[in-house]
Amino acid sequence: MASDKEDQQDILIGKFAKIICSEVKQIVSDKSRYVIRITKENMSMSASPTVMDLLVALSANLKYTLLAILIGNIITNTVLSHNPTNLQTVLGNLIRDSKSPDGSDVSI
């Protein structure tokens, strides 16, 4: 009985993985420029909808929050396509600029 449940779970996980991989392949990013404004809308476009739905299924508190979008971006692009997302690029630039020698403050 437990083996059947594990087999069914493995099948479902495999189906979700195929859906997510297909969604990742459909995400188009312009490598010649990046977005400098962090908004939920443009950052959500870099995350697999299925990953976002799975996060909500794990916790209703993650329903399209900035934390969920960050997790979705990391899972979708860094892990699966090995490319940084616009969100990751913007955050990297903000961190770099916050350590600039002119001492200027950078805020999100």
Secondary structure as GFF3:
##gff-version 3
##sequence-region A 1 108
A	DSSP	alpha_helix	2	26	.	.	.	ID=ss1
A	DSSP	alpha_helix	40	44	.	.	.	ID=ss2
A	DSSP	alpha_helix	49	58	.	.	.	ID=ss3
A	DSSP	three_ten_helix	60	62	.	.	.	ID=ss4
A	DSSP	alpha_helix	66	73	.	.	.	ID=ss5
A	DSSP	pi_helix	74	79	.	.	.	ID=ss6
A	DSSP	alpha_helix	86	98	.	.	.	ID=ss7
###
